[in-house]
Amino acid sequence: MSARNPGMHLDLEWVSKVRVNTQAVLKRAQQIQGRKVAKKQWQAAWLLKAVTCIDLTTLAGDDTPSNVHRLCMKATQPIRHDLLKSMDMHDKGITTAAVCVYPSRVADAVKSLKAANSSLPVASGKTFDIAALKIRFIPSSDTFPERVQPHCLTSRSLFLILFASVATGFPAGQTPLKTRLAEVQMAVEDGAKEIDIVINRTLALTGQWAALYDEIRQFREACGNAHMKTILAVGELGTFTNVYKASVVSMMAGSDFIKTSTGKETVNATYPVAIVMVRAIRDYFLRTGYKVGFKPAGGIRTAQESVVWLTLMKEELGDKWLNPHLFRLGASSLLADIERQIYHYVTGRYPAYHELPMA
Ligand SMILES: O=C[C@H](O)COP(=O)(O)O
């Protein structure tokens, strides 16, 4: 795993010089969407890879301990055991990367995952003690070749399931700074290992980049050891240029990931906006040597889309970014379609609703 991005001083010259070529961005996004789709075992391998990168999310007003518990169960066993067994992947510890909930539900998630992990066989013969919980590792490949059999997904590097919480007045970010900081602290104290913060769009839209940088710096400090994913809410930033500027300012302020959307804006994760963000990640890496992760989120529903997102990462940032340390798919209902497609790959037919009751 690469070193955590410490951030850097605010380079306003870099920010002010940015110009994005809209036509070039749109063309590149179309190219990536037009790539031939992998079939059969190659598709199954990509889909399993996508599963290991999912932040399985519930962010609803009617969230309860029981639906958070259900989410955690699904995160620990995202694909039906017999389907994985048919692919010889049942003992590889396939889980989602994380579960993502509101701060008030973090304690529920911690409790549920603790119970789930204690009843699960430990993958790869290893356990990892974090926050007094025994949590199993899941494998993630450092490289992900074009043509790969499902079994190639087992690899050297190991990853563990995490609890993530949104914070800072999610989704609008329109609460006082003091309250937003307190929310981060509360989520961390309750056991969240990752915090998805939202940026202050007012500051971005009025060009107050120094003030935005200062706020994000304070969030990063409040996160402590928890990793910080910074949500830009791209659908509300107006232009690609603003998206690029917000991306670099967020990285300069020490974000571990930059994330497209809350899932609550009218426009959420789109491929063109992702091109702008991953180019900013590449530029930041070339300038500082630090790899920042990318998380598209909001409206990602189909297995096919998940493969396009992986393709985009592979083509724009390379194989090093194709693992959960540097890539996440934020989604509440994507997993259901992935499981359905894997069911089809294994059995040759699509499942009836009752055959995937946890989907
Ligand atoms: O961060 C994740 C998003 O809120 C999920 O959005 P979604 O419900 O459209 O998948």
The ligand as an SDF file (V2000), in Angstrom:
LIG
                    3D

 10  9  0  0  0  0  0  0  0  0999 V2000
  -21.9760    7.2900   -1.5100 O   0  0  0  0  0  0  0  0  0  0  0  0
  -22.8140    6.6030   -2.0200 C   0  0  0  0  0  0  0  0  0  0  0  0
  -24.0570    7.0840   -2.6040 C   0  0  0  0  0  0  0  0  0  0  0  0
  -24.8020    7.8160   -1.6780 O   0  0  0  0  0  0  0  0  0  0  0  0
  -24.8740    5.9630   -3.1190 C   0  0  0  0  0  0  0  0  0  0  0  0
  -25.7490    6.4340   -4.0820 O   0  0  0  0  0  0  0  0  0  0  0  0
  -26.8260    5.4420   -4.7280 P   0  0  0  0  0  0  0  0  0  0  0  0
  -27.8580    5.1930   -3.6640 O   0  0  0  0  0  0  0  0  0  0  0  0
  -27.3660    6.2090   -5.8920 O   0  0  0  0  0  0  0  0  0  0  0  0
  -26.1450    4.1850   -5.1270 O   0  0  0  0  0  0  0  0  0  0  0  0
  1  2  2  0
  2  3  1  0
  3  4  1  0
  3  5  1  0
  5  6  1  0
  6  7  1  0
  7  8  2  0
  7  9  1  0
  7 10  1  0
M  END
$$$$
